[in-house]
């Protein structure tokens, strides 16, 4: 059911004085409105649509998306989060669902107790010198792959053999 918004102007305090802002909140559903833009806030999520966030000094992520076991094929959905984990339980062909726009992405790969699992990367992954890395093969080995996604390609760098 769609909310019939009741908007209330938010006030701020500066130097001990109450001042008006250009912010409004819906008293029924909690949406925030800034000018003509609406921002949705729900548990653990801030949805600003395509509004830019400017002047952030530090961004913190409170979770890593756990994709479970790989099997032989796995799709990684980058819209679910910019930090993702996959446990390799078979030689795996990966597919990526693209994030919403240019992004810095982190992918932690963990070998299972058997180890020696390999990955076939999507064609959009572009590697330093044009060659995909050799992943660590020991049981429970950890590799971290960093991507810069520009809207088309995933420019990729591997950091391997964490122990």
SULSUL-V728359 format. One record per residue. RES is the residue in one small letter. D_CENTER is the distance of its C-alpha to the mean C-alpha in Angstrom with 1 decimal. Layout:
# SULSUL-V728359
res = (RES/RES)
d_center = (D_CENTER/D_CENTER)
This chain:
# SULSUL-V728359
res = (x/x/x/x/x/x/x/x/x/x/x/x/x/x/x/x/x/x/x/x/x/x/x/x/x/x/x/x/x/x/x/x/x/x/x/x/x/x/x/x/x/x/x/x/x/x/x/x/x/x/x/x/x/x/x/x/x/x/x/x/x/x/x/x/x/x/x/x/x/x/x/x/x/x/x/x/x/x/x/x/x/x/x/x/x/x/x/x/x/x/x/x/x/x/x/x/x/x/x/x/x/x/x/x/x/x/x/x/x/x/x/x/x/x/x/x/x/x/x/x/x/x/x/x/x/x/x/x/x/x/x/x/x/x/x/x/x/x/x/x/x/x/x/x/x/x/x/x/x/x/x/x/x/x/x/x/x/x/x/x/x/x/x)
d_center = (29.3/28.5/29.0/32.1/30.6/32.8/31.5/32.5/32.3/30.6/32.7/31.9/34.2/35.0/37.9/39.1/39.4/37.6/36.2/34.9/31.4/29.9/27.6/28.4/27.1/28.1/30.3/29.6/25.9/24.4/22.9/23.0/24.7/25.0/27.6/26.8/23.0/21.8/18.8/18.0/17.3/17.1/16.5/13.2/12.0/13.0/13.3/14.8/14.9/15.3/16.7/16.0/15.3/17.9/19.4/16.6/17.9/15.3/11.8/11.1/8.5/10.6/9.3/8.3/8.2/11.8/12.9/16.5/19.1/18.9/22.4/23.4/20.7/17.1/14.5/10.8/9.0/5.8/6.2/5.9/2.6/2.0/5.3/7.6/11.4/14.3/17.9/20.2/23.2/24.6/24.5/21.5/20.8/17.1/15.9/12.5/11.5/10.3/7.5/9.6/10.7/11.0/8.1/8.3/6.6/8.3/10.0/12.8/15.7/18.6/22.0/23.9/27.4/28.9/26.9/27.6/24.8/23.7/20.9/21.5/18.7/18.1/20.5/17.8/17.0/19.4/20.6/22.7/26.3/25.2/25.1/22.4/22.7/24.7/22.6/24.2/26.5/27.8/27.2/24.1/23.1/19.6/18.1/14.9/13.8/12.1/11.4/11.9/11.4/14.2/14.3/16.5/16.1/13.9/15.9/15.8/17.2/18.0/19.0/21.1/23.4/22.1/24.7)
